[in-house]
Amino acid sequence: MTIEWLYLGMVYLFCGVPFGLVVTTILGGMRDVREEGSGNIGTTNVARVYGWRVASLVLAADAAKGAFAVAYGHLLRPPSVDWDLLVTMAAFLGHCFPVYLRFRGGKGVATGAGAMAVLVPAAVGKAALAWAFVLAVTRRSSLASLLGAVTLVGFVLVASPQHLVIALALAIAIVLTHQANIGRLVRGTESAVMAGVHRGVPAGSGDPRDLLGAPLAGDPPGPAA
């Protein structure tokens, strides 16, 4: 086994770390995201269960592991389209099919975006703006992710055509991980990303407290408001 294949295996294992579960557990969350909302460990379901403040930490962590995998891979071997494609897909597969959770992971959007950000940062930045705009307008994270992946292909085609094959592979993979969401979008039954709830704070109640805005598990109760 060459060092390159060993590294790809390590990328799969490293990017399989389920930060959606890790972050909420470290912060003292009493609700298992695998048993709430959609049951997914990714950013969107964390946002549904614990709010966007916690979800933003998960988003950053999932993106960082993809970015780290590609960046460190460049230290191991000079950048090339073939190598970057292998590392990006290893990171994506690790996140989506983690051995730690019986191969039930996230949808791979943040991890894939982090990997691509090392290769074509400007294109990823523009695609992220498109993602944020669609999410703000439609409140459907799946639709935002799918359109973000498509726009990324277009931005990469213009800015860095040599990386087009990686962007295409990633976009196809994201479509595949969103098959169930696509079906619900077509039927009009896809749920919106809700304001997070924690310790009995209902979504849409006007009180947007989430895990970071409420006392953590084990903390003494504060003074009555």
Secondary structure by P-SEA (a helix, b strand, c coil): ccaaaaaaaaaaaaacccaaaaaaaaacccccccccccccccaaaaaacccaaaaaaaaaaaaaaaaaaaaaaaaaccccaaaaaaaaaaaaaaaacccccccccccaaaaaaaaaaaccaaaaaaaaaaaaaaaaacccaaaaaaaaaaaaaaaaaaccccaaaaaaaaaaaaaaaaaaaaaaaaacccccccccccccccccccccccccccccccccccccc
